[in-house]
Amino acid sequence: MIKEIKFSKEAVEKINQLLSKKPSGTFFRIAVKGGGCSGFKYDFSFDDKIEDADIKDKNIVIDKSSLEMLKGSEVNYVKELIGTSFKISNPKTKSSCGCGISFSL
């Protein structure tokens, strides 16, 4: 995995499960994008293209600027009463909005 970020066993299993249903050559992309009420939000998507600014490890792709914001984070896949989702614990986060979707650095 990308050494600057930890991935829980559950996250790796879910990523592999999701990708098994996609065409060969598809990657799981993690990005930090501007938006939400606190300034930034995490974006999880599928991509079949790798750009020059991307870091790829096995089946996961992260662009360099997102990786800088995610260094030291842990990606987990959690099951809660409201559903299941990927969650990122980022030590660089200073605050987050009430809904927990967006954050500030």
MDAnalysis code that builds the backbone (N, CA, C; Angstrom):
import MDAnalysis as mda
import numpy as np

u = mda.Universe.empty(315, n_residues=105, atom_resindex=np.repeat(np.arange(105), 3), trajectory=True)
u.add_TopologyAttr("name", ["N", "CA", "C"] * 105)
u.add_TopologyAttr("resid", np.arange(1, 106))
u.add_TopologyAttr("resname", ["MET", "ILE", "LYS", "GLU", "ILE", "LYS", "PHE", "SER", "LYS", "GLU", "ALA", "VAL", "GLU", "LYS", "ILE", "ASN", "GLN", "LEU", "LEU", "SER", "LYS", "LYS", "PRO", "SER", "GLY", "THR", "PHE", "PHE", "ARG", "ILE", "ALA", "VAL", "LYS", "GLY", "GLY", "GLY", "CYS", "SER", "GLY", "PHE", "LYS", "TYR", "ASP", "PHE", "SER", "PHE", "ASP", "ASP", "LYS", "ILE", "GLU", "ASP", "ALA", "ASP", "ILE", "LYS", "ASP", "LYS", "ASN", "ILE", "VAL", "ILE", "ASP", "LYS", "SER", "SER", "LEU", "GLU", "MET", "LEU", "LYS", "GLY", "SER", "GLU", "VAL", "ASN", "TYR", "VAL", "LYS", "GLU", "LEU", "ILE", "GLY", "THR", "SER", "PHE", "LYS", "ILE", "SER", "ASN", "PRO", "LYS", "THR", "LYS", "SER", "SER", "CYS", "GLY", "CYS", "GLY", "ILE", "SER", "PHE", "SER", "LEU"])
u.atoms.positions = np.array([
    [0.827, -1.186, 0.000],
    [0.000, 0.000, 0.000],
    [0.877, 1.258, 0.000],
    [0.254, 2.367, -0.202],
    [0.954, 3.645, -0.208],
    [1.451, 3.889, 1.215],
    [2.774, 3.968, 1.376],
    [3.369, 3.920, 2.715],
    [3.038, 5.113, 3.602],
    [2.646, 6.245, 3.030],
    [2.323, 7.421, 3.830],
    [0.933, 7.342, 4.456],
    [0.150, 6.351, 4.043],
    [-1.223, 6.183, 4.521],
    [-1.410, 4.740, 4.974],
    [-2.095, 4.553, 6.102],
    [-2.411, 3.206, 6.572],
    [-3.790, 2.819, 6.057],
    [-3.937, 1.572, 5.672],
    [-5.217, 1.033, 5.237],
    [-5.575, -0.133, 6.146],
    [-6.767, -0.078, 6.742],
    [-7.212, -1.188, 7.583],
    [-7.486, -2.408, 6.709],
    [-7.498, -3.545, 7.347],
    [-7.808, -4.798, 6.645],
    [-9.185, -4.703, 5.982],
    [-10.151, -4.114, 6.696],
    [-11.510, -3.977, 6.167],
    [-11.543, -3.084, 4.927],
    [-10.754, -2.016, 4.938],
    [-10.711, -1.119, 3.784],
    [-10.121, -1.827, 2.574],
    [-9.026, -2.543, 2.773],
    [-8.382, -3.266, 1.663],
    [-9.329, -4.316, 1.097],
    [-10.001, -5.056, 1.978],
    [-10.950, -6.084, 1.520],
    [-12.083, -5.460, 0.716],
    [-12.625, -4.332, 1.179],
    [-13.739, -3.686, 0.472],
    [-13.275, -3.124, -0.864],
    [-12.104, -2.505, -0.898],
    [-11.565, -1.989, -2.167],
    [-11.423, -3.128, -3.168],
    [-10.832, -4.237, -2.728],
    [-10.657, -5.390, -3.626],
    [-11.999, -5.953, -4.083],
    [-12.976, -6.002, -3.175],
    [-14.310, -6.506, -3.533],
    [-14.956, -5.599, -4.582],
    [-14.888, -4.292, -4.371],
    [-15.482, -3.354, -5.325],
    [-14.796, -3.432, -6.691],
    [-13.480, -3.508, -6.678],
    [-12.747, -3.564, -7.946],
    [-12.962, -4.873, -8.692],
    [-13.301, -5.946, -7.968],
    [-13.542, -7.235, -8.630],
    [-14.772, -7.171, -9.538],
    [-15.628, -6.176, -9.331],
    [-16.833, -6.010, -10.143],
    [-16.635, -5.013, -11.283],
    [-15.430, -4.462, -11.382],
    [-15.120, -3.457, -12.405],
    [-14.263, -4.094, -13.499],
    [-14.184, -3.454, -14.672],
    [-13.331, -3.975, -15.740],
    [-11.855, -3.996, -15.323],
    [-11.112, -4.906, -15.876],
    [-9.679, -4.991, -15.614],
    [-9.020, -3.650, -15.952],
    [-8.057, -3.237, -15.145],
    [-7.395, -1.957, -15.377],
    [-8.048, -0.791, -14.668],
    [-9.058, -1.073, -13.834],
    [-9.717, -0.019, -13.062],
    [-9.021, 0.113, -11.713],
    [-8.838, 1.359, -11.276],
    [-8.202, 1.655, -9.997],
    [-9.188, 2.326, -9.060],
    [-8.914, 2.201, -7.763],
    [-9.669, 2.897, -6.733],
    [-8.928, 4.192, -6.448],
    [-9.576, 5.338, -6.691],
    [-8.940, 6.636, -6.534],
    [-9.435, 7.318, -5.253],
    [-8.470, 7.818, -4.484],
    [-8.766, 8.608, -3.299],
    [-8.243, 10.011, -3.571],
    [-9.073, 11.017, -3.318],
    [-8.658, 12.398, -3.558],
    [-9.227, 13.307, -2.482],
    [-8.561, 14.433, -2.305],
    [-9.071, 15.507, -1.458],
    [-9.470, 16.622, -2.406],
    [-10.728, 17.046, -2.310],
    [-11.238, 18.086, -3.201],
    [-11.785, 19.247, -2.382],
    [-11.769, 20.407, -2.976],
    [-12.384, 21.558, -2.339],
    [-13.886, 21.392, -2.333],
    [-14.520, 21.801, -1.231],
    [-15.972, 21.710, -1.173],
    [-16.470, 21.442, 0.224],
    [-17.747, 21.356, 0.346],
    [-18.366, 21.141, 1.644],
    [-18.357, 22.418, 2.466],
    [-18.956, 22.384, 3.611],
    [-19.068, 23.584, 4.428],
    [-17.794, 23.899, 5.208],
    [-16.828, 22.982, 5.250],
    [-15.587, 23.246, 5.981],
    [-14.376, 23.455, 5.078],
    [-14.539, 23.334, 3.779],
    [-13.443, 23.649, 2.863],
    [-12.938, 22.497, 2.014],
    [-12.840, 21.288, 2.584],
    [-12.346, 20.131, 1.845],
    [-13.253, 18.937, 2.091],
    [-13.207, 17.989, 1.160],
    [-13.922, 16.733, 1.358],
    [-13.143, 15.621, 0.668],
    [-13.330, 14.407, 1.150],
    [-12.692, 13.238, 0.553],
    [-13.549, 12.740, -0.595],
    [-12.878, 12.259, -1.621],
    [-13.581, 11.733, -2.785],
    [-13.048, 10.343, -3.086],
    [-13.940, 9.370, -3.153],
    [-13.593, 7.993, -3.487],
    [-14.256, 7.676, -4.818],
    [-13.470, 7.238, -5.787],
    [-14.039, 6.950, -7.105],
    [-13.232, 5.858, -7.794],
    [-13.690, 5.483, -8.968],
    [-12.989, 4.508, -9.796],
    [-12.438, 5.231, -11.015],
    [-11.267, 4.806, -11.463],
    [-10.624, 5.475, -12.585],
    [-9.833, 4.437, -13.373],
    [-9.778, 4.625, -14.670],
    [-8.958, 3.729, -15.489],
    [-7.765, 4.459, -16.114],
    [-7.547, 5.701, -15.649],
    [-6.425, 6.495, -16.152],
    [-5.511, 6.883, -14.999],
    [-4.215, 6.886, -15.271],
    [-3.239, 7.351, -14.301],
    [-2.548, 8.555, -14.910],
    [-2.567, 9.659, -14.176],
    [-1.956, 10.905, -14.629],
    [-0.523, 10.996, -14.114],
    [0.248, 11.934, -14.663],
    [1.635, 12.129, -14.237],
    [1.737, 12.488, -12.759],
    [0.747, 13.175, -12.217],
    [0.771, 13.609, -10.817],
    [0.190, 12.566, -9.864],
    [-0.006, 11.337, -10.323],
    [-0.595, 10.284, -9.500],
    [0.467, 9.366, -8.912],
    [0.175, 8.893, -7.717],
    [0.968, 7.856, -7.066],
    [0.097, 6.606, -7.090],
    [0.642, 5.515, -7.617],
    [-0.119, 4.264, -7.720],
    [0.577, 3.188, -6.903],
    [-0.219, 2.461, -6.160],
    [0.284, 1.301, -5.436],
    [-0.769, 0.215, -5.543],
    [-0.402, -0.854, -6.211],
    [-1.320, -1.949, -6.502],
    [-2.541, -1.394, -7.224],
    [-3.707, -1.402, -6.578],
    [-4.933, -0.971, -7.253],
    [-5.477, 0.354, -6.722],
    [-4.636, 1.102, -5.987],
    [-5.057, 2.382, -5.415],
    [-4.246, 3.511, -6.043],
    [-4.931, 4.617, -6.370],
    [-4.296, 5.778, -6.981],
    [-4.658, 7.017, -6.174],
    [-3.641, 7.851, -5.901],
    [-3.840, 9.116, -5.196],
    [-2.972, 10.165, -5.885],
    [-3.545, 11.329, -6.177],
    [-2.730, 12.385, -6.775],
    [-1.801, 12.977, -5.713],
    [-0.680, 13.544, -6.151],
    [0.358, 14.018, -5.231],
    [-0.143, 15.077, -4.256],
    [-0.963, 16.011, -4.710],
    [-1.431, 17.056, -3.788],
    [-2.367, 16.467, -2.724],
    [-3.198, 15.511, -3.089],
    [-4.059, 14.847, -2.098],
    [-3.213, 14.038, -1.116],
    [-2.179, 13.386, -1.634],
    [-1.314, 12.589, -0.772],
    [-0.657, 13.457, 0.300],
    [-0.261, 14.667, -0.064],
    [0.334, 15.581, 0.920],
    [-0.643, 15.868, 2.053],
    [-1.924, 16.034, 1.726],
    [-2.933, 16.317, 2.750],
    [-3.315, 15.075, 3.551],
    [-3.034, 13.887, 2.990],
    [-3.429, 12.633, 3.630],
    [-2.305, 11.932, 4.386],
    [-1.090, 12.436, 4.299],
    [0.032, 11.774, 4.977],
    [-0.276, 11.582, 6.452],
    [-0.024, 10.363, 6.931],
    [-0.279, 10.042, 8.330],
    [-1.699, 9.600, 8.617],
    [-2.550, 9.574, 7.598],
    [-3.961, 9.206, 7.783],
    [-4.139, 7.692, 7.781],
    [-5.309, 7.283, 8.243],
    [-5.705, 5.885, 8.164],
    [-7.054, 5.792, 7.464],
    [-7.128, 4.909, 6.480],
    [-8.368, 4.662, 5.744],
    [-8.985, 3.390, 6.296],
    [-10.260, 3.483, 6.665],
    [-10.970, 2.346, 7.219],
    [-12.309, 2.208, 6.504],
    [-12.880, 1.039, 6.558],
    [-14.230, 0.807, 6.055],
    [-15.066, 0.413, 7.249],
    [-16.086, 1.217, 7.563],
    [-16.843, 1.018, 8.793],
    [-18.317, 0.744, 8.511],
    [-18.914, 0.010, 9.431],
    [-20.349, -0.270, 9.394],
    [-20.969, 0.440, 10.594],
    [-21.889, 1.365, 10.300],
    [-22.568, 2.133, 11.334],
    [-24.071, 1.989, 11.163],
    [-24.811, 2.515, 12.102],
    [-26.272, 2.435, 12.014],
    [-26.799, 3.096, 10.748],
    [-26.139, 4.156, 10.294],
    [-26.620, 4.877, 9.115],
    [-26.104, 4.272, 7.806],
    [-25.285, 3.234, 7.896],
    [-24.796, 2.568, 6.697],
    [-23.311, 2.271, 6.773],
    [-22.753, 1.869, 5.654],
    [-21.333, 1.551, 5.578],
    [-20.637, 2.582, 4.711],
    [-19.369, 2.839, 5.030],
    [-18.635, 3.824, 4.235],
    [-17.143, 3.764, 4.542],
    [-16.376, 4.353, 3.650],
    [-14.959, 4.557, 3.912],
    [-14.834, 5.772, 4.807],
    [-13.977, 5.688, 5.808],
    [-13.715, 6.798, 6.722],
    [-12.213, 7.024, 6.767],
    [-11.823, 8.277, 6.768],
    [-10.415, 8.621, 6.874],
    [-10.187, 9.345, 8.191],
    [-9.254, 8.824, 8.979],
    [-8.810, 9.494, 10.199],
    [-7.536, 10.241, 9.831],
    [-7.647, 11.560, 9.766],
    [-6.544, 12.393, 9.299],
    [-6.047, 13.259, 10.453],
    [-4.791, 13.044, 10.888],
    [-4.278, 13.844, 12.006],
    [-4.086, 15.323, 11.659],
    [-4.118, 15.671, 10.386],
    [-3.956, 17.066, 9.969],
    [-5.268, 17.853, 10.029],
    [-6.386, 17.170, 10.209],
    [-7.691, 17.821, 10.244],
    [-7.818, 18.674, 11.494],
    [-8.169, 19.942, 11.296],
    [-8.342, 20.866, 12.428],
    [-9.788, 20.905, 12.890],
    [-10.714, 20.783, 11.949],
    [-12.135, 20.765, 12.311],
    [-12.920, 20.097, 11.195],
    [-14.143, 19.726, 11.517],
    [-15.037, 19.161, 10.508],
    [-16.432, 19.715, 10.716],
    [-17.247, 19.589, 9.697],
    [-18.610, 20.117, 9.791],
    [-19.476, 19.162, 10.617],
    [-20.665, 19.594, 10.926],
    [-21.574, 18.809, 11.737],
    [-21.946, 17.472, 11.122],
    [-22.012, 17.424, 9.788],
    [-22.387, 16.164, 9.133],
    [-21.202, 15.219, 9.012],
    [-19.980, 15.724, 9.248],
    [-18.792, 14.877, 9.211],
    [-18.268, 14.588, 7.827],
    [-18.800, 15.228, 6.795],
    [-18.363, 14.953, 5.437],
    [-17.213, 15.852, 5.017],
    [-17.229, 17.105, 5.453],
    [-16.162, 18.017, 5.043],
    [-15.300, 18.401, 6.250],
    [-14.120, 18.940, 5.962],
    [-13.159, 19.238, 7.017],
    [-12.274, 20.407, 6.607],
    [-11.510, 20.919, 7.576],
    [-10.523, 21.958, 7.280],
    [-9.169, 21.488, 7.771],
    [-8.124, 22.031, 7.159],
    [-6.749, 21.689, 7.542],
    [-6.076, 22.873, 8.168],
])
